[in-house]
């Protein structure tokens, strides 16, 4: 139901019936809810913001921009409202869940599906940056969602600078996907999202987070030092991982920002060029993951 694209819904807390909790993290909870006035199932993220009313109103203004996001690889936005110190953000409900839920339940991604995932993410990043000058800032498997129509969409991107600053615990929660330049506090660009894409695809292909080598537990701060100072992760040398995939990921995981690919460079890589023409039954795959 693409209601968010044509109409601006007037959303009120009393119009929602909670169905299920979908997850917690990043300073908030996400629930599956029914919007009773339109009979629409949505995902509602509640973020607690310890800030004065003016900051909360600014966040609301920044979020309204999401009504203008219209891409098949971006989760649809239905609206947002204030309820006390909480901001509720209502989005399209993606019934097959997130990429991290899928691989943790079903193991490494099939390589043909992984290629389609790579295409969807890069297309979404290009849309956000080229059309709206938005850097996602928090790309990772839990922020890429799937539905039973086989659609793959990005969520939780950095629309609101104020919201990012107000939710204090985002740094520790997501820093393991951050590029070396972000970890070091240097200026960063859309190429920072490209690094996160490389880590994400590698994680889905391997069925585990690629840092550090298996069997070496690290604290979060040791992990950040490892990402900055140690060589980038590589695929195990075996015939399992095709050269176009390993080359594509290696172009994402270049520490020197100047040499790292941009999203548009990646669209012209053989790996994604072939993704356009290859036939993959994503609906069948998506439905199989919900069993």
C-alpha positions in Angstrom: 0.0 0.0 0.0 1.8 3.1 -1.2 -0.3 5.6 0.7 2.7 7.5 2.0 3.6 8.6 -1.5 0.4 10.4 -2.4 -1.1 11.5 0.8 0.2 13.1 4.0 -1.5 11.2 6.8 -2.5 13.0 9.9 -1.1 10.6 12.5 -2.2 10.5 16.2 -1.0 8.1 19.0 -4.6 6.9 19.7 -5.0 5.6 16.1 -2.5 2.8 16.5 -3.0 -0.7 17.7 0.2 -2.6 18.6 0.6 -6.0 17.0 4.1 -7.1 17.8 7.5 -5.8 18.9 10.1 -6.0 16.0 13.2 -4.9 17.7 15.1 -2.5 20.1 18.2 -0.5 19.6 19.6 2.9 18.5 17.8 4.6 21.3 14.3 3.3 20.5 11.9 0.4 19.9 10.3 -0.6 16.6 6.8 -2.2 16.6 4.5 -3.7 14.1 1.3 -1.7 14.4 -2.1 -1.3 12.8 -3.2 2.3 11.9 -6.8 1.8 12.5 -8.2 4.7 10.5 -6.7 3.5 7.3 -6.4 -0.2 8.2 -2.7 -0.1 7.3 0.0 -2.2 8.9 3.0 -0.1 9.6 6.4 -0.2 11.4 6.5 2.4 14.1 9.8 3.4 15.5 9.7 5.3 18.8 12.8 7.3 19.6 13.2 8.9 23.0 14.8 12.4 22.6 16.2 14.1 25.7 16.0 17.5 24.2 14.0 20.7 24.5 10.8 21.2 22.5 12.5 23.4 19.9 15.0 20.6 19.1 12.2 18.1 18.9 10.3 20.4 16.5 13.4 20.8 14.4 13.7 17.0 14.2 10.1 16.8 13.1 10.7 19.4 10.3 13.8 17.4 9.1 11.8 14.2 9.1 9.1 15.7 6.9 11.6 15.6 4.1 11.2 11.8 4.0 7.8 12.3 2.3 9.9 13.4 -0.8 11.9 10.2 -0.8 10.5 8.1 -3.6 12.6 5.1 -4.7 11.9 1.5 -4.9 15.0 0.8 -2.8 14.0 3.1 0.1 11.4 2.2 2.7 8.2 4.4 2.4 7.6 7.0 5.1 4.0 7.5 6.3 4.7 10.3 8.8 6.0 11.2 12.2 4.4 12.7 15.4 5.5 13.9 18.8 4.1 12.2 21.9 5.7 13.7 25.1 9.4 13.3 24.9 9.1 10.6 22.2 9.2 10.9 18.4 7.2 8.2 16.6 8.3 7.6 13.0 5.9 5.5 10.9 7.2 3.5 7.9 6.3 0.8 5.5 6.2 -2.6 7.3 8.7 -5.1 5.6 7.4 -8.5 6.4 10.5 -10.6 5.7 12.6 -8.6 8.2 16.2 -7.4 7.9 19.2 -8.9 6.2 20.9 -9.7 9.6 17.8 -11.6 10.9 17.7 -13.6 7.6 21.4 -14.7 7.6 21.4 -15.4 11.3 18.5 -17.8 10.8 19.3 -19.3 7.4 23.1 -18.9 7.1 25.2 -17.2 4.3 23.2 -15.6 1.5 22.9 -17.4 -1.8 25.3 -15.6 -4.1 22.7 -14.8 -6.8 20.5 -13.2 -4.2 23.5 -11.4 -2.7 24.2 -9.7 -6.0 20.6 -8.4 -6.1 21.1 -7.1 -2.6 24.3 -5.3 -3.6 22.4 -3.7 -6.6 19.5 -2.6 -4.4 21.7 -1.0 -1.8 23.9 0.9 -4.3 20.8 2.1 -6.2 19.4 3.3 -2.9 22.6 5.1 -1.9 22.8 6.8 -5.3 19.2 8.0 -5.0 19.7 9.4 -1.5 22.9 11.2 -2.4 22.3 12.3 -6.0 18.7 13.4 -5.4 18.8 14.6 -1.8 22.5 15.0 -0.9 22.0 12.5 2.0 24.7 10.2 3.2 23.1 7.1 4.8 25.6 7.1 7.7 24.3 3.9 9.3 24.4 1.2 6.6 24.5 -2.3 8.0 22.6 -5.6 7.6 19.9 -4.6 10.2 19.1 -1.4 8.2 18.3 -3.2 4.9 14.8 -4.7 4.9 13.0 -7.3 2.7 9.4 -8.0 2.1 7.6 -11.0 0.7 7.3 -9.4 -2.7 11.1 -9.8 -2.9 11.8 -6.0 -2.6 15.0 -4.9 -0.8 14.9 -1.4 0.8 17.1 0.8 2.9 15.9 2.3 6.2 17.2 4.4 9.1 19.3 6.8 7.0 20.6 10.1 8.3 17.8 12.4 7.3 17.9 14.4 10.5 21.2 15.7 11.8 19.5 16.8 15.0 18.1 13.3 15.6 21.6 11.7 15.0 23.0 14.1 17.6 20.2 13.6 20.1 20.3 9.8 20.2 23.4 9.4 22.2 24.1 5.7 22.0 24.2 5.4 18.2 28.0 5.6 18.2 28.8 2.5 20.1 26.0 0.5 18.5 26.9 0.9 14.9 30.6 1.9 14.9 31.8 -1.6 13.8 30.5 -0.8 10.3 32.0 2.7 10.2 34.8 3.6 7.8 38.3 4.2 9.2 38.0 7.9 8.5 34.8 8.1 10.5 36.2 6.2 13.4 39.1 8.6 13.5 36.7 11.6 13.5 37.9 12.9 10.1 35.6 14.5 7.5 33.7 11.9 5.6 31.6 11.6 2.5 29.3 9.2 0.7 32.3 7.0 0.3 31.9 6.2 4.0 28.7 4.4 3.0 30.6 2.4 0.4 32.9 1.1 3.1 29.9 0.0 5.1 28.5 -1.7 2.0 31.6 -3.7 1.6 31.5 -4.9 5.2 27.8 -5.7 4.9 28.1 -7.8 1.7 31.1 -9.7 3.1 29.2 -10.4 6.3 26.2 -11.8 4.3 28.4 -13.9 2.1 30.4 -15.4 5.0 27.6 -15.7 7.4 29.5 -13.8 10.1 30.9 -10.3 10.8 34.2 -10.2 8.9 36.3 -8.5 11.6 38.4 -9.8 13.5 39.6 -13.2 12.3 37.5 -16.0 13.7 38.2 -16.9 17.3 39.7 -13.5 18.3 37.2 -11.8 20.6 37.8 -8.0 20.8 36.3 -5.3 22.9 34.5 -2.6 20.8 37.5 -0.2 21.2 40.0 -2.9 20.2 37.8 -3.6 17.2 37.8 0.0 16.2 41.6 0.1 16.5 41.8 -3.1 14.5 39.6 -1.6 11.7 41.8 1.5 11.5 45.2 -0.1 11.9 45.1 -3.7 10.5 44.7 -4.9 6.9 41.2 -5.0 5.5 39.4 -8.3 5.6 39.5 -10.5 2.6 37.5 -13.5 1.4 39.0 -16.9 2.1 40.7 -18.1 -1.1 38.4 -20.8 -2.4 36.2 -21.2 -5.5 33.1 -20.4 -3.4 33.4 -16.6 -4.0 33.4 -15.5 -7.6 36.1 -13.0 -8.7 33.5 -10.3 -9.6 32.2 -10.4 -6.0 35.7 -10.3 -4.4 36.8 -7.5 -6.7 33.7 -5.5 -6.0 34.1 -5.8 -2.2 37.8 -4.9 -2.4 36.9 -1.7 -4.2 34.6 -0.8 -1.3 37.2 -1.7 1.4 40.0 0.7 0.5 41.2 2.6 3.5 42.5 5.6 1.4 39.2 7.5 0.8 40.5 9.0 -2.5 41.1 5.6 -4.0 37.8 4.1 -2.7 34.9 3.7 -5.2 31.9 6.0 -5.2 28.4 4.5 -5.5 28.3 5.6 -9.1 31.6 3.8 -9.8 30.2 0.7 -8.3 27.1 0.8 -10.6 29.5 0.5 -13.5 31.3 -2.5 -12.0 30.8 -5.9 -13.8 29.3 -7.3 -10.6 26.3 -4.9 -10.7 26.1 -4.7 -14.5 25.4 -8.4 -14.5 22.9 -8.0 -11.6 20.6 -6.1 -13.8 20.2 -8.9 -16.4 20.4 -12.0 -14.2 17.1 -13.6 -13.4 16.7 -14.4 -9.7 13.4 -15.4 -8.1 13.5 -12.9 -5.2 9.9 -13.5 -4.2 10.5 -17.2 -3.8 13.7 -16.5 -1.8 12.0 -13.9 0.4 9.1 -16.2 1.2 11.5 -19.1 2.0 13.2 -16.8 4.6 9.9 -16.3 6.5 9.4 -20.0 7.1 
